[in-house]
Amino acid sequence: MTRRAMINGLGKIIALILVLALVLLIERYCTVQPEPFGPDAEIVSIDGDSLRAGNGEEYRIFGIDAPELHQSCEEVNGKDWLCGRAAKVKLTKLIKGGNVACDVRNADRYGRNVAVCSAEGVPDLGEAMVREATPSISVGNTATPMPVRKQRPAPRSVASGAAPSSGRPNGARQIRATSASPKGPISKGSPPPLPTHRRV
């Protein structure tokens, strides 16, 4: 083999190594990473109807409305209690097993992802929050059929305190019911238009 041929062969090898190194760098630093959902993912509850992923992105659970974190509710006997904190504690317990996954439906007016979310052993977090009579959860459009989302009687339910929206600046009215729990299945509203789903 001549000296020129050896130099040409060495040049091709070096060029190939450089191309491979460039591909690896692009893959490492430029590829969009999937959401950090999984058994060891850093997923936390913000309040009773919202989650935050490890990358800071927030997910509002589709179909339910929980009290704000520091909101208190009034029972039929006039006593206040921390319904917002109770809802957050319940959601935290539901995601404790990990394997959290969210199927994004749309975005709310604040730009947050509105999603149907599940966790280990909990196929629908929104349905579970309602089914287990989590305090002051109101139901709007839901992914799980309404007969399943029937709220059980409980001394502290949505009917025994203020509606979740009443703890917000634009929610001035407070709702009091004559009984401690709603009777019959909760009515289902008309679902919003659903754009292309994104699995995260």
Secondary structure as UniProt FT lines:
FT   HELIX           3..30
FT   TURN            39..40
FT   STRAND          44..45
FT   STRAND          50..52
FT   TURN            54..55
FT   STRAND          58..61
FT   TURN            62..63
FT   STRAND          64..65
FT   TURN            69..70
FT   STRAND          73..74
FT   TURN            76..77
FT   STRAND          80..81
FT   HELIX           83..94
FT   TURN            95..97
FT   STRAND          101..107
FT   TURN            109..110
FT   STRAND          113..119
FT   TURN            120..121
FT   HELIX           125..131
FT   TURN            132..133
FT   TURN            135..136
FT   STRAND          138..139
FT   HELIX           146..149
FT   HELIX           158..160
FT   HELIX           164..167
FT   TURN            169..170
FT   STRAND          198..199
//
